[in-house]
Amino acid sequence: MRGFVPPDPEGGVSSYQYAVVYVPRRSRNRFSANCVAIKDSPEQALAESDPEKKYFAARVMGPSKSSEGQYLYYLAEWLED
């Protein structure tokens, strides 16, 4: 994936997780940590999503620290009902 910061294999920090992501449009593939709310399951993420208010359920990978020092999550897939 282009623009993807790979996780540190020895650090164990980044992982795949389910989340609700606030994003103006679903064309983006990385998100600032303040736009991501981690959830326990895909069902919970879907239940708490609200597409009309731009909150979408997703499977994300992260967090990763960018070169600018921000924490980012990367889109693995959008979750659909």
N, C-alpha and C positions, 0 to 999 in steps of 0.2 A: 504494500500500500504506500503510495507516494506521500511524503510529508509525515509519515508515521514515525514516532520515536519509540523504538523497541524497548520493552521492559528489561531491566537488569536481571539476568537469569539467576544471579546469586542473591539479589536483594529481596525478592519475594514480595515487592510492594505492589506492582501493577498486576491486575487480574481482570478477568471478564466478570462483569456484574450487570444486574438489571437495574434500570433507572428510569426516571421521568426527566426528560430534558426540555428546558424552555429554549425554543429556537424560533426566530421569525419565519424561516422556511426550511424545509427538510433537505435542502441541497448542500448543506454543510456536513463535513465529516469529522470535525473536531470541535470540542466545546470547552470553554473555561469551566473550572470546577464550580464556580458560583451559579452556573446554569444547570447543574446536574444534581438530582436528588436520588441517592442510591436506595434501592428497594430490596426486599428479601427474596422476591420471586417474580417470575414473569407475570403471574396473575395479579399480583399487587401493583406492578407497574402499569399494566393495562387498566386496572380498576381506577387508578389515580390519575390517568392521563385525561387531558381535556383539549382535544385538537382545536376547538373553537377559540380557546385562549392561548394557543400555541405551546401547549404542554404535551409532548409525545412520548410514548413508551418506547424504550430501546434497550438493546444489549450493548454495553460499552466496555472498553478496555482502558484501564488506568487506575490511579492517576499516574501521569508521567510529568516530569518537570521540563518545561521548555527552556531554550537557551536564554530567554528573557527572565526566567525565574518564576513563571506562572505555572500552575498545575493545570493539566489538560486531560480530558477524556476523549477517546477516539471511538467513533461509531463502528460497531461490528455488524449490527443489523437493526432495522426498525421493526418493532413488534406490531402486529396487526391482530385485530379480533378475528 
